[in-house]
Each structure stands twice: as structure tokens, then as C-alpha cells.
């Protein structure tokens, strides 16, 4: 496999640049707290750099994995990530941060299952939309089934509650559907947030009441 020929250089540079900006922002926002709490202003920066290095290593390894093979784990990957998302409600496993049960406490690390669900959702949508081809332009076959899947995920996220992730997951589904050949009308509904924004705003109002 010729990596130089198959790698999208522009996309790679954008990903690396955004990651580097994120690392700098982590240091900028955490240095004072880290110095006060751990007597080391670089405490969180070191952790972030370690995870960034792991991420780049995983990205390099994934470059040798033919993208067609991801289809074989798309469905099971989404199901497993949703199960992990539900584990945050298990006493002793779920960690409440900022008033929301977003994290799982595992031996040696804490994990935010919503990020895995995001990846699983993208893989599942890409796999399913590719199989349906022209059927993606149908409301009952190319739109409604995915809204049911997304509705289940958003329902779990609202129980945490994590409104930001609700919108993120919705946009993942909408962008995939658009790239998969959805109609202009469904594209308009998706990207204006007609479906998800009122739900999130209404739920936010209930939480603040």
C-alpha cells in the first residue's frame, strides 16, 4: 500500500493543525489550576501530549487498514458504543462532571463513551448509506430509519444530560446523509436544526426551571 499516494495531505494537515491548536488551548486554560493543584503547571499539558501521541500512532496504524474493512465492524461497533454509553448510569462506573453523567471510570483511565458513539455512528451511516444507494432519497428508507437510531442515542444523551453532544451527534448523521445523496429538502431540515434544536432547547428549559 503506497501511503503517499493514498493519503489526503490537505485533510491530514488540517487534522494535525486542529490537534496542535487544541493542545495549546488545553495548556492555556489549565496551567494556573495545574500549578495550584499539582504544583506543576504542565501537568495537564503532559497528559494531553501523551494522549495526542497515542492518537497519532493509532492514526498511522489505521492508515494501513483498508477502509473497506471498517464496514465489517460498523454495526457491531455502533451497538457496543451505545452499550458503553448506557454504562454511565451504572453506580460506580459513571462519573458525574459538571452536573452530567458523561464519563466512565475504568481501570487506569476515564472514558467519554459519547465520543465512541460518534465514531460508531459515522461508520454505521457510511456503511448503510452505501448499501442503500438511490434509496437514500426516500423518506421511509433513507431518512426515517436513521432518525430512529439517532433518536435512541439522543434520548440516552438527554438522560445524562449532555445537550452539546446531542447536537454533535445530530450533525454527524445529517452530514453523512447529505454526502450519501440525500434530497435537498431533507438537507435543509437537517442543517437548520429543525428536528433537534427545539428538543434540546426545550429540555434545557426544563433543566433550568
C-alpha positions as CSV (number, residue, x, y, z in Angstrom):
1,X,0.0,0.0,0.0
2,X,1.5,3.3,-1.1
3,X,0.7,5.7,1.7
4,X,2.0,8.8,0.0
5,X,-0.4,8.2,-2.9
6,X,-3.4,7.3,-0.8
7,X,-3.2,9.9,2.0
8,X,-5.2,13.2,1.6
9,X,-2.4,15.6,2.5
10,X,-4.7,18.6,3.0
11,X,-7.0,16.7,5.3
12,X,-4.1,15.3,7.3
13,X,-2.6,18.8,7.8
14,X,-5.9,20.2,8.9
15,X,-6.3,17.4,11.4
16,X,-2.8,17.9,12.8
17,X,-3.2,21.7,12.9
18,X,-6.5,21.4,14.8
19,X,-4.9,18.9,17.3
20,X,-2.0,21.2,17.9
21,X,-4.3,24.1,18.5
22,X,-6.3,22.0,20.9
23,X,-3.2,21.1,22.9
24,X,-2.2,24.8,23.2
25,X,-5.7,25.7,24.4
26,X,-5.6,22.9,27.0
27,X,-2.4,24.4,28.4
28,X,-3.6,27.9,28.2
29,X,-6.8,27.1,30.2
30,X,-5.3,24.7,32.7
31,X,-1.8,25.9,33.6
32,X,-2.8,28.0,36.6
33,X,-5.1,25.4,38.0
34,X,-2.5,22.7,37.5
35,X,0.2,24.7,39.2
36,X,-2.1,25.4,42.1
37,X,-3.4,21.8,42.5
38,X,-0.4,19.7,41.4
39,X,2.5,22.1,41.8
40,X,3.1,21.6,38.1
41,X,1.8,24.0,35.5
42,X,2.4,21.4,32.8
43,X,0.5,18.6,34.4
44,X,-2.5,18.6,32.1
45,X,-0.3,19.5,29.1
46,X,1.8,16.4,29.6
47,X,-1.3,14.2,29.8
48,X,-2.7,15.8,26.7
49,X,0.6,15.4,24.8
50,X,0.7,11.7,25.8
51,X,-2.8,11.1,24.5
52,X,-2.1,13.1,21.4
53,X,0.9,10.9,20.7
54,X,-1.2,7.8,21.2
55,X,-3.8,9.3,18.8
56,X,-1.2,9.9,16.1
57,X,0.1,6.4,16.5
58,X,-3.4,5.0,16.1
59,X,-3.9,7.2,13.1
60,X,-0.7,5.9,11.5
61,X,-1.8,2.3,12.2
62,X,-5.2,2.9,10.8
63,X,-3.6,4.2,7.5
64,X,-2.5,0.6,6.8
65,X,-6.1,-0.7,7.4
66,X,-8.1,-0.8,4.2
67,X,-11.1,1.5,4.7
68,X,-13.5,-1.1,3.1
69,X,-12.8,-3.4,6.1
70,X,-14.4,-0.9,8.5
71,X,-17.7,-2.0,7.1
72,X,-17.4,-5.3,8.8
73,X,-17.4,-3.8,12.2
74,X,-19.7,-0.8,11.6
75,X,-22.9,-2.3,13.1
76,X,-21.4,-4.1,16.0
77,X,-19.2,-1.1,16.7
78,X,-22.2,1.2,17.0
79,X,-24.0,-1.3,19.2
80,X,-21.1,-1.7,21.6
81,X,-20.5,2.1,21.8
82,X,-24.2,2.6,22.7
83,X,-23.9,-0.1,25.4
84,X,-20.9,1.7,26.8
85,X,-23.0,5.0,26.7
86,X,-25.6,3.3,28.9
87,X,-22.9,2.1,31.4
88,X,-22.5,5.7,32.6
89,X,-25.7,5.2,34.6
90,X,-24.3,2.2,36.5
91,X,-23.3,3.2,40.0
92,X,-19.5,3.0,40.5
93,X,-18.8,3.3,36.8
94,X,-20.4,6.6,35.8
95,X,-18.6,9.8,36.8
96,X,-20.7,13.0,37.1
97,X,-18.8,16.1,35.8
98,X,-20.5,19.5,35.6
99,X,-23.8,18.0,36.6
100,X,-23.9,15.4,33.8
101,X,-23.0,11.6,33.8
102,X,-20.7,11.8,30.8
103,X,-17.7,9.7,31.8
104,X,-16.9,6.1,32.6
105,X,-14.3,5.2,35.2
106,X,-12.3,2.3,34.0
107,X,-9.0,0.8,35.4
108,X,-6.3,3.3,34.6
109,X,-8.4,5.8,32.7
110,X,-11.7,7.6,32.3
111,X,-13.6,7.4,29.1
112,X,-16.3,9.5,27.4
113,X,-18.5,6.9,25.6
114,X,-20.3,9.7,23.6
115,X,-17.1,10.1,21.5
116,X,-17.0,6.4,20.6
117,X,-20.7,6.6,19.7
118,X,-19.9,9.5,17.4
119,X,-17.3,7.4,15.6
120,X,-19.6,4.3,15.6
121,X,-22.4,6.4,14.1
122,X,-20.3,7.8,11.3
123,X,-19.1,4.3,10.4
124,X,-22.6,2.8,10.5
125,X,-24.1,5.6,8.5
126,X,-21.4,5.4,5.8
127,X,-21.8,1.6,5.6
128,X,-25.6,1.7,5.5
129,X,-26.0,4.6,3.1
130,X,-23.5,3.0,0.7
131,X,-25.6,-0.2,0.7
132,X,-28.9,1.7,0.1
133,X,-27.6,3.8,-2.8
134,X,-30.6,5.5,-4.5
135,X,-32.9,4.5,-1.7
136,X,-31.3,7.2,0.5
137,X,-33.5,9.7,-1.3
138,X,-36.6,8.1,0.1
139,X,-38.0,9.4,3.4
140,X,-39.1,6.0,4.7
141,X,-35.9,4.1,3.7
142,X,-33.2,6.8,3.6
143,X,-34.3,9.2,6.4
144,X,-36.7,7.7,8.9
145,X,-34.6,4.6,9.9
146,X,-31.6,6.8,10.8
147,X,-33.7,9.3,12.7
148,X,-34.9,6.4,14.8
149,X,-31.3,5.3,15.5
150,X,-30.3,8.9,16.2
151,X,-33.4,9.3,18.4
152,X,-32.3,6.5,20.7
153,X,-28.8,7.9,21.0
154,X,-30.1,11.4,21.7
155,X,-32.5,10.0,24.3
156,X,-29.7,8.5,26.3
157,X,-27.6,11.7,26.0
158,X,-30.6,13.8,27.2
159,X,-30.8,11.5,30.3
160,X,-27.2,12.3,31.2
161,X,-27.9,15.2,30.3
162,X,-25.4,16.3,27.6
163,X,-27.1,18.7,25.2
164,X,-23.9,19.6,23.4
165,X,-23.3,16.0,22.4
166,X,-26.9,15.7,21.2
167,X,-26.3,18.4,18.6
168,X,-22.9,17.0,17.7
169,X,-24.3,13.5,17.0
170,X,-27.2,15.0,15.1
171,X,-24.9,16.9,12.8
172,X,-22.8,13.8,12.2
173,X,-25.9,12.0,11.0
174,X,-27.0,14.9,8.9
175,X,-23.7,15.5,7.1
176,X,-23.3,11.8,6.4
177,X,-26.9,11.7,4.9
178,X,-26.1,14.7,2.8
179,X,-22.8,13.2,1.5
180,X,-24.7,10.0,0.8
181,X,-27.0,11.6,-1.6
182,X,-30.0,12.8,0.4
183,X,-32.5,15.2,-1.1
184,X,-32.3,19.0,-0.9
185,X,-35.4,19.1,1.3
186,X,-34.0,16.7,3.9
187,X,-30.7,18.5,3.7
188,X,-32.5,21.8,4.6
189,X,-34.3,20.1,7.5
190,X,-31.1,18.6,8.8
191,X,-28.8,21.6,8.7
192,X,-31.2,24.2,10.0
193,X,-31.7,22.0,13.2
194,X,-35.5,21.9,12.7
195,X,-35.7,18.5,14.3
196,X,-33.1,18.5,17.1
197,X,-32.7,22.1,18.2
198,X,-36.3,22.5,19.6
199,X,-35.9,19.3,21.5
200,X,-32.6,20.4,23.1
201,X,-33.8,23.9,23.8
202,X,-37.0,22.6,25.4
203,X,-35.1,20.1,27.5
204,X,-32.6,22.8,28.6
205,X,-35.5,25.0,29.7
206,X,-36.8,22.1,31.8
207,X,-33.4,21.7,33.4
208,X,-33.1,25.4,34.3
209,X,-36.7,25.6,35.6
